[in-house]
Amino acid sequence: EGIFTTTKINDQWTIQAGISNGTDVTIWQDDPGNQPTGTVMVQWTSPNQMDSIYAGDNAFNNGEFGYNNLQQIVGTWTHKFNDKIYTATEAWYMYMNDAKSHPTKEVPFQGGSFPVRDGYAPEWAVLNYTMFRFAPNAFFTVRNEYMNDKVGSRTGHATQYSEHSIGITYWPDKLITIRPELRFDHAYDTNAYDNGTKRSQLAFITDVIYHF
């Protein structure tokens, strides 16, 4: 819950700013992350409309450990090669201060992930989507990502990850989207998959979205 503004300075520059009650918490939730949280983002678009950079501090407060009280610095660069090929690259850095490796009175949740050790809890990642349109109602996507969950605060495992996937997005009509995907994940420093028994996983996933 919050208030956000978007101000277009000119054809190249747009500024967004706002304030909310935190990340992933409701206004009535008793959590350290339920506090005034700022957002400042800036977008630049090239004169030919082929490139865009959107970056800033997406969430900032005192960073006290809470339910996803994430401090988020993020940036995205998009580039359009032509009418059929488009790419987007994003990088972010997130952290919380004085994180605990176990449930506390202030943060008692059991369903989330706790870091493997107390203290400063950072993670960072970079990913790229490249999309190839091969029909008026379909495109092929290649996605590659690297993530370093330094102390396991996001996944429960302190390890580096990579993820590679290919997929198709298909609209048989205006109301339905079908998205099959083949994905491979790997954890480099510890067994992070299948209840901590494997370092890699391969998945085939398909979802169907009905728009209404």
Secondary structure as UniProt FT lines:
FT   STRAND          2..8
FT   STRAND          13..20
FT   TURN            27..28
FT   TURN            32..33
FT   STRAND          37..45
FT   TURN            47..48
FT   STRAND          51..60
FT   TURN            67..68
FT   STRAND          71..80
FT   STRAND          85..99
FT   STRAND          119..135
FT   TURN            136..137
FT   STRAND          138..149
FT   TURN            150..151
FT   TURN            153..155
FT   STRAND          159..170
FT   STRAND          176..187
FT   TURN            194..197
FT   STRAND          200..210
//
